[in-house]
Amino acid sequence: MCAVATQDEGDKSADLFELVDQARENTGKAHEVVLADAAFCDYEALQKVAEERKEEYFLPDKRFEVAERQKEIRDAYDNSRFRRCEDGSLMCPEGQVMRLRSVEGFDDGHTRSMYEGTACQECRAREKCTKGDRRRVSIDSREPYREMMREKLRSDRGWKQHYLRGLSKASLEFLLIRIATNLGKMVRYRAAAIMALSP
């Protein structure tokens, strides 16, 4: 349907939207759903998908499959185990507050916050958590976009690949998955609307 010529090797996230727009131009039809591989995924693409694009995107990041496979065996002190508090601080897995050390701003408006442990010297889990004198955790302000996409990818009833072969059978399989997803959305939204009306 379309192709993008680049001077660079490999796919870039910016190419994805050019490909989708070119495919729409070539076919004369808008696409409702876009499936792409991890090479097209970065924070900029995820932000654009969430804020600007009309199509529904399924865009795994490069670490998604690894993170899903290792969920059960993930280290207790993995960055994903640190929780943000309402006051903006960060809480480590041992329940200690981490202080905000610095915030780096970028030209496109996003920020990266660096947190540092405050009680690492006395912590019983220090050797498991960090090799340095204090644990440091970096959080990108665009991280919620990645988490939203990961949640979306997980929500399709664990579907990861087609099991039926041939275009017509695979299309039917995907259609059934989308119907199930949309029915789930209808139930949730309908329930929310009913709850909003009740006193």
N, C-alpha and C positions, 0 to 999 in steps of 0.2 A: 504494500500500500504506500510506503514512503521510506525515505532514507535520509540521513543527515551526514554530510561530508565534513569531517573535522581534520585539523592538522595534528591533533593529539592522538595518542594511542589509547584505546579503550573508550568506554562510555562515560559521559559526564552527566550529572543531574540536570544541567541546563538543556541537554539534548532531549530529555524526555518530553518536555512541554512543546518543543519545536516539532517533535515527531507526532505527538497527539494532534496538534493544530494542523500539521500538514496532512495527516490521515483524514481529518475532518474535511479539509479542503478537497482532497483527492476523491473522497467517496460522496461528498455532499451530505453526509450524515454526522450528527453529533454522537459521540460515544458516551454511554452511560457509565460504563465500568472500564477501568484501565488496570491491567495487570502488568507489573514491571519487575525486573530482577533487582537485586541489591546494588548493582553497579550504578543505578540511577538515584540511589537514596543518599541524601545528606540532610543536614538541618534546614538548609535553604529550601530544598524541594519539599520537605515535610511542612514547613511554614506556609509555602505557597499553596500546597494542597489544602491545608486547613482554612486559609484565609481568602484565597482568590479563585480557585478552580471550581467549576461546576460538576465535573465528572467525579465519580466515586473511584478512588485509587486504592489499590492493594500494593503496598510498597515496602517490602521487608528491608530492614537495615542489615548491614553485613554481619552483625553480631546476633541477630534475632534467633537463628536456628541453633547456634552454639548455646546461647543463653537458655533456650527452651530445653535443650537436651541436658544441660547441666543444672537445671533448676533444683533438682533433688540433692545434688552433691555440691552445690555452690558453697563456697567458703562462708563461714559465719561472719566474716569481716569484709566481705565484698562491698564495693561502693553502693550497690543496690540496697544494702542493709542499713544504711544511714538515712535517717528520717528528718525531714524539714519540720521545724516547730512553727507554731502560729506567729511567734515573735520574729521569725526570720532566721533564727539560729538553727544549728544542725545538731541532732542527737545521735551519738554513736551507738552501736549495738549493746554496749555495756551500760547505757543510760547516762553517759557523761555528755555535757554540753560542749560543742565545739564552737570556737569564736570565729567570726568573719575576719579573715586576715586582709583580703584585698578584693576589689571588684575591678575587672578590666572591661572597658567599654570598646566597642568596635564601630566602624563607620556605618554599618547597616542597622545599628541600633540595639543589637543583642549584647548581652553581658556574660562574663564568666566570673563566677564567685569562687574564691579560694578560702576554704575553711581549715582551721588548724585545731588539733586536740588541745585541751586545757589540763587534762589529768592523766596524760599518757605515762609520765614517770612512775606514778604509783599504781598504775593499772595492772591487774593480774593477767590480762590477756595481751599485754603489749607485744610480746614476741610473736604472737600469732597474727597480730593486726598490722604491725609496721616493722620495717628494718631500721628506720631512722629513730631520732629521739622523740618525734611527734608525728602522729598520723595527719596527713593532709588529704583533703578531698576537694576536687574541682567540680563545680556544677554549672552547666551552660543554661542560660535562661530559656533556650529553645527545647530543653529536655522534655517538657510536657507534650510537644508535638510528636516526638518519637514514642513516648509512652502511649499516646492516643492511638497511633498507628499500630503499635504492638498489640494493644488491647483489641483493636479491630481485627487484626489477623488471627488472634486467639479465639475470637467470638464466633467464627464460622464453624462451630461444632468440631473443631480439631481438623478441619479439612486442609490437606497440604498438597495433594496431587490428584489427578484424575486416575480412576481405576478402570474406567471403560475406555476402549480404543476406538478410533475412528472419529471423524469430525462430528457426525450427527449424534453419536452416543455421548461423546465428551461434552458437546453443547447441551444436551439434555441433562446430563449430570450436573453441570454448572448451573443450569436454569433451576433445577430442583433445590440446589443449595441456596441460591438467591431468593427463591420463594420462601424457604424456611426462615431465612434471615429477615426478610421483609415482614413475614407474619409475626415474628418475635418483636420487631420494632412496632408494629401496629398494636400489639397487645400492651407493650410498655407505654406507648404514647396515649392509648385509649384509657388505660388504667390511671395514668397521670392526670388526664383531662377530667375523668370522673372524680378523682380525689380532690382536684382543685374546685369542683363545683359543690362538693359536700361541705356542710357547715362544720 
